[in-house]
Amino acid sequence: MNIIADANSWGKPRTSSKLDRIKEVLITTLLEKVPAIALGVQLRQGVYPLIFAAFGSSVYIETDVKFYGTSGIEIGDGVKISSGVRINTLGHENNKVSIGSRVFLERGVDIGTLEDSYIEIGEGTYIGLYTCIAGYGNIKIGKNCLIAAHTGIYGNSHTFADPNLTIAAQGVTKKGVVIGDDCWLGHGVTVVDGVTIGQGSVIGAGAVVNRDIPPYSIAVGVPARVISKRNQT
């Protein structure tokens, strides 16, 4: 089941109501803490499709996974979600999160759309411990990517040019982020708003990516700079 939506479908507002939200809260509260030994995984697999926008087969959800705005969340086949993950689409009727088949979300991953935005994670991608993926802009992560622990991928940034105003009063950018297929981001990488990382690129641990990275590049440092290409010997 490939539930990644096409580009034209993202702008269609989902239909939800206060009653839907109440149903979501009741179901998730009742089932989120049921352990695997007490058939918790099977119960969540059987009941959660009633409240999600799409929910694939063989989805493995551990205990203490928090979902907010399930009518805007799509989950593909064979997805594994570890304890402590939080996925949130509340805040705008167009907010959506789409998780492709065979994605693995490690413990403590935090994914959140903020305002009229989507986050898409392509099939076969691994998201490491305590990674944060959030923003007012759209974020698209390609297929078969490796995102190491404590990475931050942010689809917005604060505007701060006017010293006579507080930074909080000056608004945010929301250009979005695109990470191509088959990329590897090392431990503690930060990707800021407006960046595209080309297919097949490797970003070294601790790098801050504040500019586009061409496909098949190896980039390191703060700010990240390209030091070589993968297809060069």
N, C-alpha and C positions, 0 to 999 in steps of 0.2 A: 504493500500500500504506500504510494508516494503522495504525501499530503502537502508537500511544499506548494504553496499557492503561486499562480502566475502573477506577473506584475500588475495586470489589470484588476485583479480581484482584491488587492490590498485596500483600495479606496472605498470598498463597499462596506458601509457601517453594519456591524452585527446587530441583531435584535436581542435585547436583553431587558429585563425588568427587575424591579425590587423582589418580586417573587422568585425569579431565577437566582438572584444573589442569595436569598434566604435558603433556597434548595442547595446551592453550592456550599454554603457555610455548614449546613446541617450534615451533608454527606461527607465533606472533607473532615469535619471535626470528629465525626463518629468513626471514620475509617483510618485516619492518618497515623494513629498510634497502635493499630492492631499489628502485632509482630508476625513475621513470616511463619513461625512455628504454629501460630493460630490461624493460618490460612489468610493472613493479611494481604499478601501479594495477589492471591486469587480473588479476594473480595474487591480489592481496588480495581483489578482488571475487569471484573464483571460489572461493577457499579459506576465507575468513573465515566464510561462512555455516555452516560445519561446527561452529563453536565459539560463535557468538553466540546469544542467546535469540531474536532476530529480526534479519534483515539484508535491507534492501531492494535494489532495482535501481538501477543507475547511481550507486553510492556511490563517491565520489572520496576516497581516503585517501592523503595524501602520506607521505613517509618519516619515520621516527623518531616515530611516534605510538605511545604506550604505552597498552595496555589491560591491566587487572587485573580478573579476575572476569568474563570475557566471557559466562558463562552467565546473568548478571544484567543484560546490556546489550542494549537494543533500538535498532536504527538504521533509520530510514525511507528512502524512496526519495529519490534525488537529493541526499543529504547530502554536504557537503564538509567534510573535516577536514584542517586544515593541519599542517605539521610542528611537533613540540614539544608537541602536545596530550597530556594525560594524563587517562584516565577510569578510575576505580577503584571497584569495588563490593565489594571484599573486606572481611571483618570480621564479616559476619552473613549467614545464609542468605536473609533477606528483603530485603537491600539490592538496589535496582534503579535503573538509569538508563535513561530512555526519551527518545530523540532523534527528534523528528518529521520528516516529509519536508521537504526543501529547507532544512534548518537549515545554517548556515555557522558552523563553529567556527574562528576565526582562530588564528594561531600562539601557542603557549604557554598556551592555555586549560587550566585545571585543574578537573576535576569529580570530586567524591568524596563518596560516602555513607559514614557512619561507623558507625551501629549501628541496624539495623532501620528503615531509612529509604529514601525514594525521591527521585529528582530527575527531573522531567519538563520537557522543553523543547518547546514547541509548534511546529507546522510553520511554516516561513517565517521563523523568528527568526534574527537575526544576533548572534553573541557575539564581541566585539572582543578584540584582543590582550591576553594575560596577565590575563584575567578569572579570578577564582576563585569557584567555586560549590560550597559544601560545608556539611556540618552533620550533627548528630544528628537534627534535625527534618526533616520533608519540605519540599521546595522545588518549587514549580510556577511555571514561566514560560510565559506564554500564547503565542498565535500572533502572528506578524508583529511581534515586538518588535525593537527596536534597542538593544543593550547595548554601550556604547562601551568602549574599551580601559581596562584597569586597574580595572575595577569589581570590587567584592567583595560577594557575596550569601551570607549566613551563616545557616544554620538552627539555630544554637545560640549561647549566650552563657554566660560564666562567672558563677557565684554567688560573691559576695564579702562578704556582710553581716557575717560573724563575723571580727573582727580577730585573734582568738586562734587561728585556723586559717589555714593557707596557702590561698591562692586555689585552687591546684590540688586541694586536698583537699575543697573545698566543692561539687563537682559542677557540672553545667551545666543550663541550660534547653534545651528542644527544642520550642518552639512551632511552628516552621516559618515559611516565607515564601511568600506568593502574589503574583505579579505578573500583572496582567490582560493581555488581548490588546492589541496595538497600543500598547505603552508605549515610550517612548524615555528611556533612562538615559544621561546624558552622561558624559564622561571622569571616571574616578576616583570615581564614586559608591559609597558603602557602604550596604548594606541589612542591618539587623540583625535578629536573631531576633524573631518575633512580629508582623512587619509585613505588611500587605496594601496593595499599590499598585493602585488601581482602574484599570479599562480606560481606555486612551487618554490616560494621564497622561504628563507630561514632567517629568523630574527634572534640574535643572541640574548642570553639572559640579562635582565636588568635594563634593556634598551628602552628609550623613549622615542616612539615613532611619530614624528610631527610633520612628515612630508611623504609623498608617494614613493613607493619602492617598486622598481620594475620587476617583471616576472623573472623567476629563477635567480634572484639575487641573494647574497649573504650580507646581512647588515648588522652592525653592532654599535653600541655606544649611546651617549647622551649629548646631543640628539643622535639618533641612529644615522649611520652613513654606510653606504654600500662599500664593502671591501673586496668582494669578488663575485663571480657568477658561478652557479652550479655546473653549467655546461662548459666551463673552461678548465683545462687540466694544467 
